[in-house]
Amino acid sequence: MKALQKTVLLLSATSLMLLGTSCTSDEGNNENLRIKASSTNTFNQSKIASKNVNNAEVTISEFKLNITEIELEFDDKYQDTMNDSIISSDDEIELRGPFQLDLLTGTSNITSLELPKADYEEIEFEFDKNTDESSDMFNKTVVIKGSINAVPFIFWHDFEEEIEVDFENEMTDIIVSESLTEVTVNFDLNTMLSQVDLSTAIDGNEDGTIEISPEDVDGNKDLAELLKEKLKTAAELLDD
């Protein structure tokens, strides 16, 4: 009978920094995986930003996400080459954050590190609220700011959830070898917002800002829940 044992490699943010430091040594750069983040959007104010979305003129000035953990799952065919008493179908590598992403600044690096040479099926991101009291995202998981029909708005949520992100072709693996592999997780803000009628958002307390959040201070709680659900399906891996 085969003995199955879950094997998980844990790397904290501190470990990642140490790995980054070691890459500057005389032995050269040992990084073989770089994970990046980007967003697809035509709302950015720096691009003369206004777009009609479901009867609303929308601009976006800020789009930030907080990720507490990243998991990479070994492909089955890689596991088949290993000793069954050591590797099970649950095996994965976990990268401990937090990682705060600013998605309107162009493509940015989430992390770079050296991993076991293998094929990985997908990346899983654990979203959770920011716990840094000095951060402008404190107690928030996502923040999007901009304007709706020229009225300032903020959407934020504090949800906690794990989201699997894969390539458009789900048969494509992340192949990590001796040379550097780069993958980008892209958040399609265009698609996300086009599936929500932002013209229904209201400034219920008439303070001059439309707040879309689970706290429902302006009466937009249902809209906040819908935006959160659309965000969860807006991510896709791009092979660089």
Secondary structure, 3 states (H helix, E strand, C coil): CCCCCCCEEEECHHHHHHHHHHCCCCCCCCCCEEEEEEEECCCEHHHCCCEEECCEEEEEEEEEEEEEEEEEEECHHHHHCCCCCCCCCCCEEEEEEEEEEECCCCCEEEEEECCCCEEEEEEEEEECCECCCCCCCECCCEEEEEEECCEEEEEEECCCEEEEECECCCCCCEEECCCCEEEEEEEEHHHHHHCCCHHHCCCCCCCCCEEECCCCCCCCHHHHHHHHHHHHCCEEEEEC
